[in-house]
Amino acid sequence: MIKEELMQLIQQRRANVAVIGLGYVGLPLALTFAKAGFYVVGVDSDEEKVEKLNNNESYITDVSNAELRKHVDSGRFRATTDYSVLAEIDAISISVPTPLRKTGDPDMSFIALASQQIAPYLHRGMVIVLESSTYPGTTRELVLSNLTENSDLKVGEDFFLAFSPERVDPGRKDYTTYNTPKVVGGITKNCTEVAAAWYGQALETIVPVSTSEVAEMTKLLENTFRMINISMINEMAIMCDRMDIDVWEVVDAAATKPFGFMKFTPGPGLGGHCIPVDPMYLSWKMKTLNYTARFIDLASQIDSNMSRYVVGKIQDTLNRFKKPLKGSTILLMGIAYKPDINDLRESPALDIIHLLLDKGAIVGYHDPFIPELHAAGLNMASETELVAAVEKADMVAIITNHSKVDYKMIYEKAQLIFDARNALKDIAPAEDIKVVKL
């Protein structure tokens, strides 16, 4: 009876919705539910974020101020730091961070805290979905345990709990929260059905799976696949460099094969909230089961060394032109982890800056999406007079190839260029010795 009543609320879009965590995943999801006709409250511990959202000010590139204002003004979305609102909520999505500790172990504190803060307001006829990327078993072992520690409510009967991995790719326009297929797996069959019905009211395609563990493992497979292939192509770049072969030409030639090959390109290291992090959750989980995830560990080793490889290439190039790295001015073009976004999470540029500074270089950066850098112990501002900064630099290093940058100007004005993204492919002649590729 409880399941049927909740399903009716969901299908009539009368269910009150809460999204916990208003970052790159939670905020677009919350507004997608609001667009579908639900009344949504966003819960976040960051008072500054909450104030900005209630004032129609988005801090995420994928959400415009106009889109946000539409849902705030309609009353279908509001933000708060007060968890007591959950007492009146029927459906909750948890989208909090799951970073790695410095030791490489998963930091589950955000998920643990969110589930503990939900627990006092857990009631019959509530559905809860965890979206945060994590290791298989988290939903059942951690979230369910925290929710029911002081409750007699039965999962699958009185309330419903599921996992649905986020698949957000910041900056992407073709696949959004709405039209990216959504995997949903519950603690029980009833949990899967209720969670799938809820998400199905707002999202285009729902992919139900048998358990929460299957859903959790699905996300890890997706990002482990990408991590291993990126590390493989990065190692290929190193091998091609040793043999004086252009890896970018090799990749383009291989990509002409219409079957049996998927194109990956090299870069200065892994970045973002998923690919460098998620596979390490699986590696950690397997260690608890006395198994070594060798592919993951090897891929992580290769990719974590790419920043040092980049700095080594910069130093070697300067040496060829009789310039020491110490005292040289290096201008980094782009410090976000991928093009055309303002996301710094796990960006290899941060390590590269630290390594260059440690070797005595004078480091500046230009990034149209990140006017100021206050992260990883760094406090810097983006160069505003770009032409002057390019002319002054002993070397320009293209780390992130934002589309809003005039690469033709950089090629013409720079003394030396290290191109980690093949941004000058159609600009610099292959024989130009002042341009060095990854």
Residue pairs with C-beta under 8 A, 6 or more apart in sequence:
2 124
2 125
2 157
2 158
3 157
3 160
3 190
3 193
3 194
5 125
6 15
6 90
6 125
6 126
6 127
6 160
6 194
7 193
7 194
7 197
9 15
9 90
9 125
10 90
10 91
10 127
10 194
10 197
10 198
10 201
11 197
11 201
13 36
13 37
13 38
13 201
15 38
15 90
15 91
15 198
16 38
16 39
16 41
16 88
16 89
16 90
16 91
17 30
17 33
17 38
17 39
17 40
17 41
17 89
17 90
17 91
17 92
17 93
18 40
18 41
18 42
18 43
18 85
18 86
18 89
18 91
18 92
18 93
19 26
19 27
19 29
19 30
19 33
19 40
19 41
19 42
19 43
19 92
19 93
19 95
20 26
20 43
20 44
20 92
20 93
20 94
20 95
20 96
20 114
20 117
20 118
21 43
21 44
21 94
21 95
21 96
21 97
21 110
21 114
21 132
22 30
22 42
22 43
22 44
22 46
22 49
22 50
22 53
22 79
22 95
23 60
23 95
23 97
24 60
24 62
24 168
24 170
24 273
24 343
25 95
25 131
25 132
25 166
25 168
26 42
26 44
26 93
26 95
26 96
26 131
27 42
27 53
27 58
27 60
27 63
28 60
28 62
28 63
28 168
28 176
28 177
29 93
29 95
29 131
29 166
29 177
30 40
30 42
30 77
30 93
31 40
31 63
31 67
31 68
31 71
31 77
32 177
32 178
32 202
32 203
33 40
33 202
34 40
34 71
34 74
34 76
34 77
35 71
35 178
35 202
36 201
36 202
37 76
37 201
38 76
38 91
38 201
38 202
39 75
39 76
40 71
40 76
40 77
40 78
41 77
41 78
41 79
41 80
41 85
41 89
42 50
42 53
42 77
42 78
42 79
42 80
43 79
43 80
43 81
43 82
43 83
43 85
43 86
44 50
44 79
44 81
45 81
46 81
47 81
49 59
49 79
50 79
50 80
50 81
52 58
52 59
53 68
53 72
53 77
53 78
53 79
54 72
54 78
54 79
56 65
56 68
56 69
56 72
56 73
57 65
57 68
58 64
58 65
58 67
58 68
60 170
61 170
61 171
61 340
61 341
61 342
61 369
62 168
62 170
62 171
62 176
68 77
71 77
72 78
83 117
83 118
83 121
84 121
86 92
86 117
86 118
86 121
87 121
87 123
89 121
89 126
90 125
90 126
90 127
91 126
91 127
91 128
91 129
91 198
92 118
92 126
92 127
92 128
92 129
93 128
93 129
93 131
93 164
94 111
94 114
94 115
94 118
94 128
94 129
94 130
94 131
94 132
94 143
95 131
95 132
95 166
96 110
96 111
96 113
96 114
96 132
97 110
97 132
97 273
98 106
98 107
98 108
98 110
98 111
98 132
98 133
98 134
98 277
98 281
99 107
99 277
100 106
100 107
100 277
100 280
100 281
101 107
104 280
104 283
104 284
105 284
106 134
106 135
106 280
106 281
106 284
108 134
108 138
108 142
110 132
111 130
111 132
111 134
111 138
111 142
111 143
112 142
112 146
115 142
115 143
115 146
115 147
116 146
118 128
118 147
119 146
119 147
119 148
119 149
119 150
119 151
122 147
122 148
122 151
122 153
122 159
123 153
123 159
124 153
124 158
124 159
125 158
125 159
126 159
126 160
127 159
127 160
127 161
127 162
127 191
127 194
127 195
127 198
128 143
128 147
128 159
128 160
128 161
128 162
129 161
129 162
129 163
129 164
129 184
129 195
129 198
129 199
130 138
130 139
130 143
130 161
130 162
130 163
130 164
130 212
131 163
131 164
131 165
131 166
132 166
133 165
133 166
133 219
133 220
133 223
133 273
133 274
133 277
133 278
133 281
134 216
134 281
135 216
135 220
135 281
135 282
135 284
135 285
136 213
136 216
136 217
136 220
136 282
136 285
137 213
137 216
137 285
138 163
138 216
139 161
139 162
139 163
139 187
139 212
139 213
139 216
140 187
140 212
140 213
143 161
144 155
144 161
144 187
147 155
147 159
147 161
148 155
153 159
155 161
155 187
155 188
155 191
156 186
156 187
156 188
156 189
156 190
156 191
157 190
160 186
160 187
160 188
160 190
160 191
160 194
160 195
161 186
161 187
161 191
161 212
162 184
162 185
162 186
162 187
162 191
162 192
162 194
162 195
162 196
162 212
162 215
163 184
163 185
163 186
163 212
163 215
163 216
164 182
164 183
164 184
164 185
164 195
164 199
164 215
165 183
165 215
165 216
165 218
165 219
165 222
166 219
167 175
167 180
167 181
167 182
167 219
167 222
168 177
168 180
169 175
170 272
170 338
170 341
170 343
171 338
171 339
171 340
171 341
177 203
178 202
178 203
178 204
179 203
179 204
179 205
180 203
181 204
181 205
181 206
181 207
182 199
182 203
182 205
182 206
182 207
183 207
183 209
183 215
183 218
183 219
184 192
184 195
184 196
184 199
184 206
184 207
184 208
184 209
184 215
185 192
185 208
185 209
185 210
185 211
185 212
185 213
185 214
185 215
185 216
185 218
186 192
186 193
186 194
186 195
186 211
186 212
187 211
187 212
191 212
192 208
192 209
192 210
193 208
196 206
196 208
199 206
200 206
209 215
209 218
217 282
219 278
220 278
220 279
220 281
220 282
223 274
223 275
223 278
223 279
224 278
224 279
224 282
224 295
224 296
226 264
226 275
227 270
227 275
227 276
227 278
227 279
227 296
227 299
227 300
227 303
228 279
228 295
228 296
228 299
229 262
229 264
230 264
230 266
230 267
230 270
230 275
230 299
230 303
231 270
231 298
231 299
231 300
231 302
231 303
232 264
232 299
233 247
233 251
233 264
233 265
233 266
234 266
234 267
234 269
234 302
234 303
234 306
235 302
236 247
236 250
236 266
237 247
237 266
237 438
238 309
240 246
240 247
240 250
241 247
241 313
241 438
246 430
246 437
247 266
247 437
247 438
248 265
248 266
248 422
248 425
248 437
251 263
251 264
251 265
251 266
254 261
254 263
255 261
255 263
265 421
265 422
266 438
267 306
267 348
267 420
267 421
267 438
268 306
268 307
268 310
268 348
268 349
268 352
268 399
268 420
268 438
269 303
269 304
269 306
269 307
269 310
269 348
269 351
269 352
270 276
270 303
270 306
270 346
270 348
271 336
271 337
271 338
271 345
271 346
271 347
271 348
271 349
272 337
272 338
272 343
272 345
272 346
273 343
273 345
273 346
276 300
276 303
276 346
277 346
279 293
279 296
279 299
279 300
280 296
280 300
282 293
282 296
283 293
283 296
283 297
283 300
286 292
286 293
306 348
307 348
307 351
307 352
307 355
308 355
310 348
310 352
310 397
310 399
310 418
310 420
310 438
311 352
311 355
311 356
311 359
313 418
313 436
313 438
314 325
314 330
314 356
314 395
314 397
314 418
315 325
315 359
317 395
317 416
317 418
317 436
318 324
318 325
318 328
318 394
318 395
318 416
319 325
321 416
323 394
325 356
325 359
325 360
325 361
326 359
326 360
326 361
327 360
327 361
327 362
328 361
328 362
328 394
328 395
329 361
329 362
329 363
329 364
329 392
329 393
329 394
329 395
330 356
330 361
330 362
330 363
330 364
330 393
330 394
330 395
330 396
330 397
331 363
331 364
331 365
331 366
331 383
331 389
331 390
331 392
331 393
331 395
331 396
331 397
332 349
332 352
332 353
332 363
332 364
332 365
332 366
332 397
332 399
333 365
333 366
333 367
333 396
333 397
333 398
333 399
333 400
333 401
333 402
333 405
333 410
333 423
334 349
334 365
334 366
334 367
334 398
334 399
334 400
334 401
334 402
334 405
335 344
335 347
335 349
335 350
335 353
335 365
335 367
335 370
335 373
335 399
335 400
336 342
336 343
336 344
336 347
336 349
336 367
336 369
336 370
336 400
336 402
337 343
337 344
337 345
337 346
337 347
337 348
337 349
337 400
338 400
339 400
339 401
339 402
339 403
340 369
340 402
340 403
340 404
341 369
342 369
342 370
344 350
344 370
344 373
344 375
347 400
348 399
349 365
349 399
349 400
350 375
350 376
350 378
352 397
352 399
353 363
353 365
353 378
353 380
354 376
354 377
354 378
356 363
357 363
363 380
364 380
364 383
364 389
364 393
365 373
365 380
365 382
365 383
366 382
366 383
366 386
366 389
366 405
367 382
367 400
367 402
368 382
368 402
368 404
368 405
369 402
370 382
371 381
371 382
372 380
372 381
372 382
373 379
373 380
373 381
373 382
383 389
386 406
386 409
387 409
387 413
390 396
390 409
390 410
390 413
390 414
391 413
391 414
393 414
393 415
394 415
394 416
395 414
395 415
395 416
395 417
395 418
396 410
396 414
396 416
396 417
396 418
397 417
397 418
397 420
398 407
398 410
398 417
398 418
398 419
398 420
398 421
398 423
398 424
399 420
399 421
400 421
401 407
401 421
401 422
401 423
405 423
407 423
407 424
407 427
408 427
410 417
410 424
411 417
411 424
411 427
411 428
411 435
414 434
415 434
416 434
416 435
416 436
417 424
417 428
417 434
417 435
417 436
418 436
418 437
418 438
419 428
419 435
419 436
419 437
419 438
420 437
420 438
421 438
422 437
422 438
424 435
428 435
